[in-house]
Amino acid sequence: MPMPGRNGSVTNYRMGFNGMEKDDEIKGKGNSLDFGARMYDTRLSRWMSLDPLAIKYPFASPYTFVLNSPLWFVDPDGRDLRLTTTQAEPTIVFKVLNQYFGRKIFYPESNGYTGSVIVKSTITPSQIEWMNAEQKKVFTYLYNEVLSAPKEYKMNMSPGNTTSSNPVEMDSWGEGEIFVDNLSKLSELELPRLNAMYMLMHAIIEQKYKQDRPFPTTYDADHYPTLDKQGEIFGYKYTDSWLYDMHNLIDVDIRTNESKYIESFRIYEHPKNSNNFLFETYQRADKAKGDFIDVHERYNRAAEKKENYEIRKSNFYKQHPLPHRREEESK
């Protein structure tokens, strides 16, 4: 609340306590702050609505701010995305997030818990005018749908892939894991598409769909809506290739929101150094740019006999060999 003689720039500076934007239209200058999730009355030091996570704190009033202990606690938005750290540290997650936005706006907070951290943001959607169009969509989704959701989402940090035959994968739907070592390798590549931020968002969105459901579901029920949501945010999505998880690689087709073919994309382990990833783009022989490509157009190994599958796999690699195989064949 402005004090006589001590409010020199109150009319020009639009941010107030905690760096939140003032809402001066209803209650007067400096009397109401927009925290994104709720409005804060600076005169009463109280929220004007219930805490959406009040069920987690039954011992406290749902109208208090940081449990009436602002010297001990910080609460920029009032909601949670918790990353468990018992197996691996989430350092790369925050590195990918902040590098994508070009500023350090996400940070980990322990909040008194051991073995996990909460993802926090220093800004709200009212402070993103400096972002480009894609960044605005990504941040708005993260803030509104995950960090500001009326529940806590949990993701496990794992050093590597122990649940699948493919060491190039970035996450596990079933275990709710992010493979931090693989995400770190991917972040070192300057990819035009399917970069570290795109794959991190895939893991987050997919787990949100899964954890929002009141009953167990299937991978496809969460995976395909995730691809559609990524299409809305990034302007493109991918289709799982029938060679998915073969030869330590990820082979996918990139398509528009209208399911029109753009190109194919491959990420794979370095043949001489498994600590590094390589990538290449190519055009499928049976697809032209702009051709329709079905979302379910991926190879189903269970539906075909092994010998027929091996023939198809061999024919595909004759058309699209890995770079190091091309070098070997040319010798």
C-alpha positions, 0 to 999 in steps of 0.5 A: 500500500502506498505511503505518504511521501514514500511512493515516488514511482508508484504511478510509473512502475507497474510491478509490485511486491514479489515482482507481480504486476499491479491491478489498479483498476478496481481497488486503486493504485498498488492495492491488488497484485496479479500472481497469475493463479490468484489476486493478492490484496496488499492492504490485508496481506491476504488472497482474494480466493481459495488456495487451489492446493489447500487440500495439501495444507489442511492445517492452514487457512486457504487465504494465507500467503506463504503460511504467514511466514514470508521470511521463510517461504517464497510462493511466486505462483502457488502450485507445483511440478515436483521432480524426484531426485533420488536417482539423478539430479534435475540440473539439465531440466532447468538448463534446457528450460532456461536456455530455450527462453534465453533467461533464467526464469525457472529454478528448483526449490526444495521446499523442505522435502528431501529427494525432490525439488519443485519447479518454480518460475520467477515470472507469470504470463503477464510478463512475457511480452519479450518472448517470441510467439512460440516461446509464449505458447510454451511458457503459457502452457507450462505455467497455466496447465502444469505449474498452476494446475490444481494438483501436483505432477511428479516426474522421476529423474533417471540417469539413463534408460533402463526400461526400454531396448532403445538407449536413445529415448528421452523418457519413459511413459510407464515409469514417469521418468526423464532420462537426464543423461540422454536429454543432456546429450540431445541438448548439445545438438543444434537441432532444427526440430525434435530438440531438447526442449521439444522432447522435454515438453513431450515428456511433461505433457504426456505425464500430465495426461497420464496423471490427470486420468482417474484410472489406469490407461494405455500408452497410446491414449496419452501419447497421441493427444500429446503429439497433437498438443505439441502441434498446437504449441510448436507448429509441427509434430512427429509420427512414430516410425516403424523402425522406432527403437531399432539399432540404437536410434529414433527414426520419426516422420515430421508432419504439420498439424494437418498431417502433411509430410515435411521430412524424416528425422533420425537421432542415433548413438555415435558409432564410436562414442556412446556418450554422444548423439548424432542426427540427420534429416532425409526424405522418405522414398515413398513420401513427397513433401505435403503428402498425407501421413497417418498418425498411426503409420508406424510399423507394428512388429507384433502384426507381422511375422519376424522374417517379413519384418527383417526383410522390410528392415533390410530394405529400409536401410538400403534406402536410408543407411546410417552415415557411418554405414555409408562410409563403410560401404564406400570403402 
